[in-house]
Amino acid sequence: MSKLTKETRAGLHSATRLVHAGRNPEDQYGFVNTPIYRGSTVLFPTMASLKDRDIPYTYGTKGTPTIRALEDAWTELCNAEGTVLAPTGLAAITLALMTAVKSGDHLLVTDSAYGPTRHFCDTVLTRMGVETSYFDPQVGAAIETLFRPNTTAVLVEAPGSQSFEMQDVPAISEIAHKHGACVIMDNTWATPLFFPPHERGVDLAIEAGTKYLSGHSDLMMGLVSANKTWFRRLRQTFDAFAMCAGPEDAFLCLRGLRSMKLRLMEAQKQGLELARWFEARPEVKEVLHPALPSHPGHDIWKRDFLGASGLFSIILNPVSETAVAAMLDGLELFGMGYSWGGFESLVIPFDCSTYRTATTWAPGGPALRFQVGLEDMADITADLDRGFARLRAVG
Ligand SMILES: *Cc1c(COP(=O)(O)O)cnc(C)c1O
């Protein structure tokens, strides 16, 4: 069998790279996978080597073969210059922001950003003298009017957390770069398989590996990939914080990586099937799924994305909170809880109006976010059908 190298893998499709990137059996006595390397101290063979730091690993915080295997695999998958890991998705976001901004800077953040991202901007960054302005996720090229001389970074997320607005990432990136600003994207929903971030103009791309990369609701992980312009600064910031991910979690993410495409394709299929089922329900006012032609951001999704994952929201026709509780409390296949991207179905009620500042959120009915799991669709819809019956009974 001829050997694949990083260079020959670059010409292969993402599904093939997912299987082969980040492992070198010849370095592991022929075993297929890189094992879990635990460690703090790394021994240098000589004083000269200690002086030159000429060995591949120098200390636990700088990475181990397991950590590097995941970093390398992700870098290849993202067509990035390099990747660093963080212990959670949120830590990856804060690391990317700390890479891009400094005291006195102005930061633009989409009004649809993941809630804890806002919390970081409004507390820690404010305290450090960085001012954040939130913008309408559907602003597109008109974002230019929001730039100030000290605007140094723009944070986008598509689709929006909970609310699923699409963003014109290439247009926003083009304007940001014209102004010398860094484009940070939370790409957790699509993953690099369905949205290749750096090919669309993103400088620092974030993935909450807690979701589809792990795929099994059993760990937390964050990844930041960077293009050539930003990788040095990202690595320097990572080294300064030493917010390291654990080797067991990195190992489990490498395992998740190998089947990520398969799970995402199924999530896409199941998600669309369920979204269409909701569209036909009289209890449902609106389905917020970018792959549906009825979605206001559908054209952008079709132009820029290669697929849709299994997370979307619906707006119910007006009913009481008691009715929604009757529906959700009795569901047998849907757990109620945060996070998503695992094998099991989840639902969570939400209300964006409590935190939005640049846009108003008035959907005209209760909002629910669904994560579709790998259960049989007939069982899923039967469970929801009984749920809607309970909802109608309370009214
Ligand atoms: C869950 C999530 C995160 C944070 O990931 P954690 O690992 O839970 O910290 C960030 N962004 C998005 C869009 C998420 O859904």
The ligand as a Gaussian input file, in Angstrom:
#p B3LYP/6-31G(d) Opt

LIG

0 1
 C      -22.517000      24.790000      22.363000
 C      -22.021000      25.915000      21.549000
 C      -20.846000      26.567000      21.873000
 C      -20.062000      26.261000      23.137000
 O      -19.594000      24.977000      23.243000
 P      -19.284000      24.364000      24.708000
 O      -18.346000      23.257000      24.425000
 O      -20.610000      23.944000      25.244000
 O      -18.652000      25.461000      25.517000
 C      -20.426000      27.575000      21.055000
 N      -21.105000      27.935000      19.958000
 C      -22.235000      27.336000      19.605000
 C      -22.947000      27.771000      18.376000
 C      -22.748000      26.323000      20.390000
 O      -23.914000      25.751000      20.058000

